Amino acid sequence: MTLIDGRAISKAILETVTADVEALRAAGTTPTLAIVVPTDDEATAWYVRSIVRAAERVGITARQIDLHGTTAPELITELAALSADPGVHGIICQTPLPKGVTLDQIGQHIAPAKDVDGANPESLGRLAAGLPAFAPATAQAVVEILQREQVPLAGADVVVVGRSNVVGKPAALLLLAENATVTICHSRTRDLAAHTRQGEVLVAAVGRAKMLGADHVRPGAVVIDVGTNPTEDGGLVGDVDTEAVESVAAAITPVPGGVGPVTTALLLRNVVTAARG
Ligand code: NAP
């Protein structure tokens, strides 16, 4: 079984992004990403730092706006102001959100042209309609990895486990746009393994540590493990039991080092696309 190297894929994407940023800067535009951080927790702070560092490395300006413990009206005002600010090209609002605030409530206040992580329901609707839109970077990472690994998607049986607006649903839409035959499974799916075993490609986006084992995987399948589940010792594990599927799958993305780094690279590529206008 091959372990797919997400860090290498990320590096290759970022090389192109760096060149594109240089060209934009030479033409007088500094691509700028605004990161709104509405909660004060350690995992979020770590993730935001990693985005800021990656942005700086490729020449993108990252503007962090800390609004810890904010309210929905305050967040909406900030997102609307950033949407109107010509010096800002991309906007993300980091989750988790404060208690009582939902992404549905606030996502619609990010201008679609700057919605580089596909948080506005309009972006998801446009994606469903086959119109140009930013998809959430994690969903884009699923397809990007499969394409770079030269996994044929047209006509392929692809099973996605998870139907969130952030990962499962947009990943399924992007795979459908690549002409895959897509099955979406969720918590109410009967006999999950019977479905997942049909997948030449299996995408796991559940959020349950090592939930999918050898019985869930079709022999020779390519497995994309989106799950990031914290372990007691401070590490991360995916939704797939990698050791258990080793003798069944042809390839799998590791956690960490798989989907995560590709997601960050694609978020930055989206900022470049937004800055081009
Ligand atoms: P989510 O909103 O909690 O959605 C989880 C999905 O899994 C739901 O659709 C749910 O079904 C389904 N599900 C739950 N239990 C199930 C079961 N027993 N059998 C089948 N389906 C089940 O999570 P998310 O935001 O999509 O994130 C999914 C995972 O990806 C998490 O581990 C998250 O940390 C990770 N993630 C990683 C990245 C990255 O860059 N690597 C980015 C974002 C998220 P229902 O709809 O029926 O409830």
Residues whose N, C-alpha, C, O or C-beta is under 5 A from the ligand:
A	BS01	NAP	T138 G162 R163 S164 V166 V167 G168 C185 H186 S187 R188 A205 V206 G207 V226 G227 T228 N229 V259 G260 T263
